[in-house]
Amino acid sequence: MQLKWLEWAKQIQAISQNGLAYSKDIYDIERFEQLRDLSIEIMREYTDLDSEQIRSLFANETGYATPKVDVRGVVFRNNQILLVRERLDGAWALPGGWADVGLSPKEVVVKEIREESGFEVEAVRLLGVIDKKFHPHPPSPFHVYKFFILCDIIGGEAQEGMETLQVEFFDEAFLPQLSTERNTEQQVRRLFEYLRNPELDVFCD
C-alpha cells in the first residue's frame, strides 16, 4: 500500500546503512555512501524536507537497519476504548509510542499509557502485530511494526500528558477523527472484536 518511490528509498537506505556498518574496503564504503546520498535525493524530490533534514531523520542511523517498533495500548472500560488526543495533529490515537531500549513491550505500554492518559494499567496480552506498509497510514520514512497490547486499568485517573490534549473513552459507533499516522479506523474496529470475543487469536501481518 505504500508508494513505490518511498519503498525504493527505504530499501536503498537500508542497503547503504548495512553496507556502511560492515564494509572494510574503502571503495565499497564509497559506493554505499553514494547509495545513501541517492536515497536522500529520492526523499528530497518527493517531500518538502531539505537534504539536511532528511539526513538527520532518515539517513543518520548506524548499524544494521531494522524496523522501528511502535507499541500501542488497548484499554476498554464500559464497552468503550481509551483514546488520547495528540498535541501534534489534534486527532485521536491509542496511547503509545516508540519502544524504548531496555524496556519490554509490556513495560513500554504501561509507561506510555501512564504518561499519555494518567491511568495505571497492567499489560494483559498481545492482540496483534502489523507491518505499517500494509495499512493506509500516511507515508513514513521508516519501516514500522506496530504492537497492540491489551491492558486493564488498575489505578490512576484521566489526565492529559506532555504529548496529549484530552483523554476519553469512545463507543465503536462514535469514533472521533483518528490520527492515521498512529492508528487507522480499521485497526481500532478490529480491536473491538477482542472485546466481543476475548478468545480470538493474535493477528499478525
C-alpha distance (Angstrom), angle and dihedral (degrees) to the residues before:
residue distance angle dihedral
M1 . . .
Q2 3.78 . .
L3 3.79 123.8 .
K4 3.80 114.6 -88.4
W5 3.81 94.2 -130.5
L6 3.79 89.9 52.7
E7 3.80 91.9 47.9
W8 3.81 90.6 50.5
A9 3.81 93.0 46.9
K10 3.81 92.0 51.2
Q11 3.80 92.7 46.8
I12 3.81 92.2 49.0
Q13 3.80 90.1 47.7
A14 3.82 91.6 50.5
I15 3.81 92.3 48.8
S16 3.80 91.4 49.4
Q17 3.81 93.0 46.3
N18 3.80 92.5 49.6
G19 3.80 91.2 46.3
L20 3.80 92.9 50.4
A21 3.81 90.0 48.3
Y22 3.79 95.1 56.4
S23 3.81 109.5 20.0
K24 3.81 120.7 105.6
D25 3.81 99.9 175.2
I26 3.81 111.1 95.7
Y27 3.81 92.2 -142.2
D28 3.81 92.0 52.5
I29 3.79 89.9 48.1
E30 3.80 89.7 52.5
R31 3.83 91.1 51.2
F32 3.80 92.3 49.6
E33 3.80 90.2 49.4
Q34 3.79 87.7 53.3
L35 3.80 89.8 51.9
R36 3.81 90.1 51.0
D37 3.81 90.2 51.0
L38 3.81 89.2 49.7
S39 3.82 91.3 53.5
I40 3.82 88.9 50.8
E41 3.81 91.0 50.7
I42 3.81 91.4 51.4
M43 3.80 91.2 51.2
R44 3.80 92.1 45.8
E45 3.81 91.8 51.0
Y46 3.80 93.9 54.6
T47 3.83 102.3 34.6
D48 3.79 139.1 52.8
L49 3.81 92.8 -115.6
D50 3.80 123.4 106.3
S51 3.80 122.8 -128.3
E52 3.81 95.2 -97.8
Q53 3.80 92.8 51.5
I54 3.79 90.4 49.7
R55 3.79 92.6 46.8
S56 3.81 90.1 50.8
L57 3.82 96.7 45.8
F58 3.77 103.0 29.6
A59 3.79 113.0 18.0
N60 3.78 104.5 33.0
E61 3.80 99.9 84.8
T62 3.78 122.5 106.9
G63 3.78 134.6 -156.4
Y64 3.79 126.6 40.1
A65 3.81 111.3 -20.3
T66 3.80 113.5 -117.2
P67 3.83 133.9 165.8
K68 3.79 119.0 -87.3
V69 3.81 117.6 -117.8
D70 3.81 122.6 -131.4
V71 3.82 114.6 -169.4
R72 3.83 119.2 -157.9
G73 3.80 127.4 -170.6
V74 3.81 121.4 -135.5
V75 3.82 112.3 -156.8
F76 3.80 125.0 171.4
R77 3.80 128.0 -168.0
N78 3.80 125.2 172.2
N79 3.81 90.0 -9.2
Q80 3.80 91.1 -55.4
I81 3.81 129.7 112.4
L82 3.80 125.7 -126.8
L83 3.82 115.5 -117.3
V84 3.79 131.8 171.0
R85 3.79 126.7 -150.4
E86 3.80 110.1 -122.9
R87 3.80 119.9 -132.7
L88 3.81 91.3 -147.5
D89 3.80 97.8 63.5
G90 3.83 106.2 2.7
A91 3.82 91.5 -120.6
W92 3.80 130.0 116.6
A93 3.79 131.0 -99.1
L94 3.76 144.8 165.8
P95 3.81 106.2 -92.0
G96 3.78 111.9 -98.9
G97 3.77 146.2 87.7
W98 3.79 146.3 -175.3
A99 3.79 116.7 -18.8
D100 3.81 113.7 -105.9
V101 3.79 123.2 -130.6
G102 3.80 108.7 -111.1
L103 3.81 95.4 26.5
S104 3.79 127.9 94.8
P105 3.83 118.9 -128.2
K106 3.82 89.7 -102.3
E107 3.79 91.8 50.1
V108 3.81 90.5 48.8
V109 3.80 94.1 51.9
V110 3.82 93.1 47.6
K111 3.81 90.2 51.1
E112 3.81 94.4 45.5
I113 3.81 94.0 48.8
R114 3.81 91.2 49.4
E115 3.82 92.9 48.3
E116 3.81 96.5 43.5
S117 3.81 103.0 35.9
G118 3.82 109.1 17.2
F119 3.80 93.6 -121.5
E120 3.78 124.3 126.8
V121 3.78 109.8 -139.8
E122 3.77 143.0 179.1
A123 3.80 116.3 -134.9
V124 3.80 108.4 -126.2
R125 3.80 111.0 176.7
L126 3.77 146.0 -24.7
L127 3.80 112.0 -98.3
G128 3.78 101.5 -179.4
V129 3.79 151.2 -18.8
I130 3.79 120.8 -148.4
D131 3.77 136.8 -178.1
K132 3.80 106.3 -128.4
K133 3.81 92.6 -141.8
F134 3.83 90.8 69.7
H135 3.82 93.7 56.9
P136 3.83 134.1 68.7
H137 3.80 97.2 -100.9
P138 3.83 120.9 139.0
P139 3.83 114.5 -90.4
S140 3.80 113.5 -75.8
P141 3.82 131.0 -168.9
F142 3.81 89.7 -139.2
H143 3.79 133.3 71.4
V144 3.81 102.6 -125.6
Y145 3.79 135.7 -168.5
K146 3.81 115.1 -161.4
F147 3.81 121.6 -150.9
F148 3.82 119.3 -159.5
I149 3.82 112.9 -159.3
L150 3.80 124.7 -173.6
C151 3.82 113.6 -133.4
D152 3.81 136.8 -175.8
I153 3.81 122.8 -141.6
I154 3.81 112.2 -118.0
G155 3.80 100.0 166.9
G156 3.78 148.5 -28.4
E157 3.79 128.7 75.9
A158 3.80 137.8 -108.2
Q159 3.79 109.6 -71.1
E160 3.80 131.8 154.8
G161 3.78 118.7 -118.6
M162 3.79 138.3 -152.6
E163 3.82 90.8 -80.0
T164 3.80 99.2 34.0
L165 3.81 136.1 71.0
Q166 3.82 102.4 -169.8
V167 3.79 141.1 10.9
E168 3.81 119.9 -149.1
F169 3.81 143.7 152.4
F170 3.82 117.3 -127.4
D171 3.80 137.2 -161.4
E172 3.78 115.5 -125.1
A173 3.81 89.3 -118.4
F174 3.83 93.4 54.5
L175 3.78 106.6 43.0
P176 3.82 115.7 162.5
Q177 3.80 126.5 -131.8
L178 3.78 103.7 -60.3
S179 3.79 128.3 -140.7
T180 3.79 96.9 -118.6
E181 3.79 91.5 -166.7
R182 3.82 85.5 68.4
N183 3.81 105.9 27.8
T184 3.78 140.1 -6.6
E185 3.79 129.9 -135.5
Q186 3.80 90.0 -113.6
Q187 3.80 90.9 55.5
V188 3.81 93.7 48.6
R189 3.81 91.8 48.0
R190 3.79 89.7 49.6
L191 3.79 89.3 55.1
F192 3.81 90.3 56.2
E193 3.81 86.8 62.4
Y194 3.81 87.4 69.1
L195 3.80 89.6 55.1
R196 3.80 88.9 56.3
N197 3.80 95.5 38.5
P198 3.83 112.9 23.7
E199 3.82 91.8 179.2
L200 3.79 94.4 67.9
D201 3.79 115.2 126.2
V202 3.79 122.5 -111.2
F203 3.82 111.7 -84.9
C204 3.76 118.3 -134.8
D205 3.81 135.4 174.9
